[in-house]
Amino acid sequence: MLTISDLTVRLGGRDIISGASAAIPPRGKVGLVGRNGAGKSTLVKTIIGELEPDTGSVDMPRGCRLGYIAQEAPNGSATPFETVLAADVERTRLMAEAETETDPHRLGDIHERLIAIDAYAAPSRAARILVGLGFDETMQGQPLDSFSGGWKMRVALASLLFSQPDVLLLDEPSNHLDLEATLWLENFLKSYPATLIVISHERDLLNNVVDHILHLQGGKLTLYPGGYDAFERQRAERAAQAAAFAAAQEAQRAKLAEYVARNSARASTARQAQSRAKMLAKMQPIAAVSEDPSLSFAFPDPEELRPPLITLDMAAVGYGDKPVLRRLNLRIDPDDRLALLGRNGNGKTTLARLLAAQLPVMEGAMNTSPKMRIGYFTQYQVEELSGDASPLEHMTRAMPGATPQAVRGQLGRFGFSGERATAEIRTLSGGERARLALALVTRDAPHLLILDEPTNHLDVDAREALVQALATWSGTVILISHDRHMVELAADRLVLVDEGTARPFDGAIEDYIDFVLGRNQPKDENSAKAKGGAKADRRASAQLREQLRGLKKKVTDAEAKMARLQAEISAFDQAMFEPSSAKGDLAKLTMGELSRRRGMASTALEETEALWLEASEAYETAMETGQMPG
């Protein structure tokens, strides 16, 4: 058992973890979750001994082996296969010793131990892990220095999995993986024979792999049984209880304060009042859970364009004179929602860059709507933000000629207001930087938004906010993501990029997962029925999104009308209270006419508020259930 006892860790004079305690069950599979910046990585670094706690302790059984991926990826001339095999330090040492040992008794002990640790099956096990993470036989034999940073991190992950530590610690292991490798990793971790602690914002991975959720919030740890969905239900119940307790306590505080104020001056009740005052001072406030206002994504809606936005006719695209993809036939219309699927290296980003007009057509034809604006989000934009500049400076440069109000308005859509708008980028979390990059690429209200792995720096709550924002946005979306939850909710059409081309994948994301894992493949006679059901699901999703936009417009229109009517009522009140201040037409009206018109505006305001409330409730119900009310 791994036990965390009254742990406090301070960094830069600030408590990151404060008096946190938790007991991880033996062989438990635990998902460590919390908002970006909550201190999850700090906790893991403390567990592995990289950081010293200010107070408290982390205790494990003697001889327990911890496994954690270092920040730096492996380098050198060794191959991925050799690197993974070398990760089993005991096997490597015994194999080397067996080559030189001459004492027959010692040699017998060595071979006995090698058999006990299944050393002779290690090469095939290493190869299976590498294949699962995307390395074919040729790639396994290439030097590490020939790979990109992302592939090197896959080698580091493979080495860690191969070494089978007693406590396996993983920090966002799927960030460098495609969906196919993520699915393999998920199945591997399900059957991992020891304790697992994984930091992940992948809702599906947390639901399918872990049996406990360790929630880090406000420096404290709370352990919940079950996967992520079960955790959300339990957290919502606790939040409701906390809110109720906070309300009851506030009422009690108000009652005590009133008693103290009323009785302090009277000699007969002064002692009781003093006692109540002490009680009031000692009452610890109960913190009700509140929504984070920084969870804000609001994409500006573009004007309508006639279809199609883009057509590809037997197009080819690549780099230099070498095509990566050929025979591309694709049509993209306004309000389309496409997800590009396929292993890393198959050409998903290449196709995205072609559609974003960053790469030219090498063969065939590509036609685009001349008025179409494109927003293209990539991780490189997040990494290239200047650390010395602020969000306001970045947006001001990106919107030359725009008024300060327009610049701040675009930032406000994504949660950057007040001090957050003027903070240096280096002080922002990864999630905040991703939101800023999204704010920058959507500043011109694009008709087509291409998102290449937009969730890598976003926590679960932020991902959900992004999905909801996309659901009500009127533009076209092309998505590349290994987050199945996002693909399922944000995409109506799936396009498989594979074997040097791109073609429609007939089915939903669950069908694609079955296809990758080779399970539940429909028989020929049932194929048409399965495809028809998938198409019906996609049509229903598109219809729901259209209805959501209609409801959102009703809410927005009602809010605007309420603001106008409230302004009119205020003007009528001012004219009636101080006739000399009345201006324009109001100055010409009699007191009776002012009163009559105010009454009409008040009635209209009540009716509009009722319409607003009805539309708001319908919109919230549809967002929560995925179905229109009634």
N, C-alpha and C positions, 0 to 999 in steps of 0.2 A: 504493500500500500504506500502511495505517495501522500504525505500529509503536509499541508501548508498551515502554519500556526502563527496567528497574529502578525502577519508580515507587513512591514512598512518599507517602502523604497522611495527615496527622495532624489530627484534630479533637478539641478539648477535651482535649488532652494524650494522646490515645490513637491508636495506629496503626489506621487503618481499612483502608488498603492498604499493604502492606509488601514492598518489593522485587519488585513484580509486573512480569512481562514477557510480551509476546505480540505476534505479527505477524498482522494481519488480511489475508488475501489480497485482491488487487484484485477488485472486483465480487463479493466474498464476501458471503453472507447468513448472518449470525452471530446466534445466540441467546445473550444474556447471562443466565446463570442463577446462582442461589445462594440460600441461605436468607435469609429476611427479616432485615434488619440487617447483611447481609454486606458491604454497601458498593457495591452495583450503581449506585444513583443517584449516589453520590459519584464513582465512576469516570466516568460519563457527563458529570457536571459538570466534571470535570477535563479530559476530552477536548475539550469545547466552550470551555474557557478560563474558565469561571465560578469554578473553584477553582484555586489555584496549588499545584503539588506541592511537598512539602518537599525531595524529591530525585527524580532521574530525569526522564524526558521523554516527551511524546507527539509523534510526528513524522508529518507528512503531506506529500504533494507540494505544491509551491508553487502557489497559486491554487486549491487544493481548497476547494469550498464545502460547509460543514457545515449540516445542517438539523436543528433540534430544537424541540419545542414548548415555549413558555414556560409557566410555572406559571399565569399569569393569562390567563383567557379573553378574547377580543376583545369590546369593547363599542362602543356608539354607534348612530348612526342608519343607518350603511351596511348594506346587505343582505348575506347570506351570499355571493351571487353576486359582488357588487362586491368583497367582502373577499378572496375566493379569487383573482379576476383580478388584484387589486393585489399578490398575493404574488409574482408574477413581476416583480421590480423592474426588470429590464432592459427587458422588454416595455412596462411602464407608462411608463418614462422615454422610450423611443423613440417610443411612440405620441403622448405629449405634445409631444415635440420636432417630430414630423412635422406637427403642427397649426400650428406657428408658423414653421418653417424656410422661408427664401426662397431660399437658395443651392441651385441645382439639383443641383450636384455632391454637396453634403452630403445633400440630400433623397434622391438616388439611393442613397447609401451606407446611409441609414436604412432605406429600403425593402428593400434587398438583405439587410440584417441581419435585418429583420423576417421576411422569407421564410425565411432560414436557420434561425431559431429557431421556425418554424411558428407565428408570432404570430396569424395570421388564423384558425387552427383552435382557438385558445385558448378562446374562449367555449364551444364545444361540449365541449371536454375538461373545463373547469371544471364545466359542468352535469352531465356524466357522473359525475364524482367525487362531487358533492353528492348526486346521485340514489342512488349506491351507498351513501352514508352515511346515507340515510334522508330526504333533503330533496326533497319533491315540488316541482313548478313554483311553486306558491303560496308555499311556505315559503322558496324561494330569493329571493323578492322582498320578504320582510318584514324590518323593521329588526332588527338584532342584539339590541337591548334588549328585544324581545318574547319572547326565548327564555330557557329555563332555563340554568343553568350547564352541565349535561351536554350540551345541544345546542350551546352556544357552544364547548365543547371539541371537538365534532365539526367545527365550522367551522375551528377552529385546525388540526385534523388534515388537513382537506381542503386548506387553504392550504399546508401543508407538503408534502403529496403533490403538489400542483399545481406547486410551485416546483422539483421534481426536483433536489435537491442531490446533489453527488457522493458524500457520505456522509450517509445518512439514519439518524438516531438516534431511536428510538421507545421510550418508557418506558410500559409497560402500555397500549398503544394501544386495547385492547378493553374497558377498564374502563368507558367511557361508552357502549359499543355494545351493541345487542341481537345475537342470534344471526345474524339476517339480514345486518346490517351487518358483523359479524365475518367471515362467509363471503365477502362482497364484498372486504373488506380483504385477506383471505388470498390471494384470487386476484390482486388488484392487486400485492401484494408478491412473489408468485411470479415475476412478469415484470418486476419493477423493474430498470431497466438499469444501476444503479450499486451501490455498496457499501451494505449494510444492516446495522445493529446494532440489535437489538430486545430489550428487557427484557420478558419475558413469562412468565407461569405457566400459559399455555394449552398443554397437552400437544399437542393436535391442531395448533395453529398452528405450534408448534416442529417437529413432525414433517413438516408439509406444506410449509413455507416455507424453513426454513434448511438450509444445507449444512454448518455447523459449530456447535458449542456451545462457548462460552467460559465456563468454570466459575470462579466467584470463591468461594474458601473459605479462611478463615484469612489473609486479606489477599493470597493468591497467586492467579495466573491459570493455568489449564490449558486449552488448546485441543484439542477433540476433533472428529474428522471425523464427519459424519452428523447426523441429527436427534436428538430427545430420547430416543427409545427406544434408539438406538445408543449414545448417551452413557451411559444408565443401565447398559447391559450392560458397557461399558468401565469405568465407575466401579466396578461390582461386582467386576469382575476385579481392578482395582487395589486395591480394599479387601481382597480376599482375600489378595493378595500382600503388602500392607502388614501384615495381621494375622499372616501366616506369618513375615515378616521380624521383626516385633516379638517374636513368641514365641521365635524362634531367638536373637534378640539378648538377650532376658531370660535365656534358659538360659545363654548365654555370660557374661553379667554375673554370674549366680549362681556359675558355675564359677570365674570370676576372683576374685570376692569370697571364695569358700571357700579358694582357693589363698593369697591374701594373708593371711587370718586364720590359716591353718595354718603358714605359713612365715615370718611377719614376725619372730618371736621367735628363730629359729635363725640363728646367724651365717653358716652355710654357704649359706643360701638367702635371706638378708635382702635382698641386692641384686636378685635375681630378683623377690622379693615387691614391692619398691619399684617396679620397672619395671612389674609387673602393675597396681599401684595407680594409677600414672600413666595406663596404658592405660584402666583402668576409669573414671577421672575424665574422660577425653577422649571417651569413647563418647557420641555424640549419640543420644538416644532416638528410635526410629522410632514415630511416632504411628499406632496402629491406628485405623481409622475406627470410630466408635461411634455408635449410634442416639441421637438427641436425645430425652431424656425429656420435653421440653416438647411433643412431638407427641402430644398426648393428647386424645382425644374419647371420652367414655363417657357416653352418654345413659341416665339412669335409666329402667328399664322400668316402664310403667304397668300397673295391674290391667286385666283383660280387661273389655270392654264388648260387649253384644250389638249386632249390626249392625241398621240402618245408623247411622253417626255423623252424617251430614248428608244431607239430600235437598233439592234445589232443584226446584220445580215451576213452570215458566213464570215464573221470577223475573226481576225487573229491579233494577238497582242503578246509582247515579250520585251526583251531588253537587247539592245544592239541589233544584230540581225538574226537572233535566235528566238523564235516564238515559244512561249510557254503554254499558251492556250490557242486552240484553233477551232474552226467550225462553230463559232458562237452565234446562236440565234436566240435573241431575247428581246422582249418588248416590256417596257416599264411605263405604266400609266399613273396619272395622279391618284393618290391615296393607296397605291400598292404598298404592301409590306412584305419584303423578301428577306429571307435569311440564307446566307451562303454557307453551305456545309462542306466538310472535307478535311482531310488531314493537313496539318501545317506543311507547307512546301508544295502543295498541290496547285496553288495559284489563286487562292481566294483574294488576297491583298492585291495581286496583279490585276484581277478582274475589277476590283473596287477602284483601283487607280485609273483603269481605262474609263470606267463610268464617270469618274470625277474629272476626266479630261487631263489627267496628269501623265498619261501615256498615250501615244498615237496608235491608230489602227495600222497594222502592218499589212493586212489583207482584208478583202471584203469591204464592208461599209458600216459606218456608225452615224446615225442621224439623231440630232438632238433638237429640242424646242429652243428657238433662238432667245426666248425671254427667260429661260429657266436659270435659276440661281441654285448653286450647290454648296452645301456645307459638308466638309469631310473631316471627321474626327479620327485621330490616331494617337497611340500612346506617345509617339515622338513629340507631339505638340505639348503634352503634359510635361515631358522631361526637358523641353527646350524653353520653358517659361523662365524669364530672367529672375533670379532670386533677389536681386536688389530692388526691383520694381514692385509696384503695388497692382492689385487688380484694376484700380481706377486708371493708373498710367497705361497699363496694357490695353484697356478698352478705349481710352482716349486716342491712342495711336492707331488702333484698328478702325476707329470711326472718325476719320478726318472730316472736319466741317460740321459734325453733329453738335448740338447744343449740350451743355453739361447735364441738363435734365434728361436728355435722351440717353446719354452715356450711363448715367446713374440708374436710369430706368431699366436698361438692359442688364446691368449688374444685379439690380434688385430682383429680377425674374429668377435669378439663380442663387439668391440668398446672400448676396454681398451688399450690405448696407452699413451705414455708420462706420465704426472702426474697422470692420472686416474689409471694407472697400479700400482702405488706405494702408492696410497691414502689408509688410514685406512678404513676397511670395515664399521666402525661405521659412517663414513662421507658419505657413499653412500646411495642413495635413495633405496626404496624397489624395484623399477624397475631395477636399476643397479645390485642389489644383485641377482635378478632372472636371469639376463643375465649372471652373473658370474657363478651361479649354472649350467646354461645350457652349458656354456663353459667348465666347469669341467666334466660334464657327457658325453660330446661328444669328449673329448680329444683324445680318441683312435679310432675315426672314426667308431662308432658302426654301425652294420647292422640293428639293431632294436632299435628304440628310443621310449620309453614309457613315455608319458607326462601326469602326474596327476595334473590337474588344473594349467597349466603353466602361466595363464594370470592374476592371482589374484593381482599381484603387477605391472602389466603393464598398461600404459595408452593406449588410442585408437590408437595413431600413432605407438607405439611399438608393439601392437597386430597385426596391419596390416603388419608391417615389419616381424614379426615372421611367419605370414601366407605365405607371399611371399617367405621367406627363405625355408619353408617346401615344397612349390610348386616346387622348382627347385632342391631339395635334392633327391638323388638317393636311399636313404635307405627306410626302412619300418617304419611306424608310427602307434602307438596305442595311442589314445587320450581319456582322461577323461576331460570333460570341460562342464561348464554350459553356455559358450559363444556360442550362436547359430551361430553367424557369422563365428567363427573359425571352428566349426563342419561342417558347410555347405561347406566351401571352402577347408578344409584340409582332409576331410574323404570321401572315396568312398563306404565304407561298414559300416553299423550300426549294433551293437550287443546289444541286450537288456538283461541286467542282472536283473532277477526278478524271484520270486517264487523259489528260491534256485537253479537256473541254469542260463545258458546263451544261447541265441538262436539268429539267424539272424533276424533282423527287416527289412522286405521287404518294402523299401520306402526311401524317403529323409527325412531330418530333419523337413521340414514342415509337412510331413505326421505324423511324431512322435508327433509334437506339437498338431496336430489335434486329434491324438489318446489320448494324455494326457488330452486334454480339452473336449474330447467326441464330436467333431464337424466334419462335412464334411466326415463322414465315408463312403467309397465307398460301393455301393450295390454289392451283390455277383456277378452279371453279369458283373460288371465293374472292379472287383478286379484284374483280370488278366491283363486288359489293364493298370490299374494304376501301378501295379507291373512292367509290361514291360517297362513303361515310366521311372520309377525310375531307373531300371537297365540300360536303355539306357543313362540316365543322368550320372550315375556313370562311365559307359564305356567312355563316352565323356570326363569326367573329367580326367580319367586316361590317355586317349590319349593326351589330352592337356598338361598334366604334362610331358609326355614323349617327346612331341614336344618342350616344353619349355626347357627341359634339352638339347635337341639337339641344339637349338638356343644358349643357354648359352655356350655350348662347342665351337660353332663356334666363339662366341665373345671372349672367353678365348684364343682359339688357334690363332685367328687373333692378339690379343694383344701381345701374346708371339712372334709371327712372326715379328710384327712391331718393338718390342724391339730389336730383333736380327738383323733386317735389319738396324735399326738406329745405332746400335753398329758397324756394318760393314761399313756403310757410314762414320762414324766418324773415323774409322781406315784408310780407304782409304784417307780421307781428311788429316789426320795427316801424312801419308806416302808421300802424294804429297807435302804438305807444308814443311815438314822437313824430307827429304829422309834418313838422318842418324839415325833417330829414328825408322825406319821401322824394324819389326822383322819377323822372320819365312819366310813364302812364300811371304809376301808382299815385303820383301827386294830384292827378285829376279825379281820382275816385273818392266817392263819399265814404263815410265811416261804415254805413250799412253795406255798400258794395264791397268794401275791403273785407268785412266780416263774412259776407256771403261767399266770396271767392276763396277766402281762407278755409271755410268749411268744405268747399268742393275739393280743394287741394288735399285737405286732411282725409277726406273719404277716399280719394284716389290713392293716397299713400297707404291707407289700410288695405285696400284691395291689392295694390302692388306687393305689399309685404306678404300677403297671403299667397300670391302667385309665386313669389320668391321662395317662401318656405316650402311650398309644394314641390317646386322644381329642384330645390337643394336636397330635399329628402329623397326624391326619386333618383337624383344623380348619385348621392352617396350610397343608396341601396344597390344601384347598378354596378358601381365600382367595387363594392364589397362582395357581391354575389355573382357578378358576371352575367346577370340577367336583368332585363327591364322589369320594373314592378308592374303588377296588374296582369 
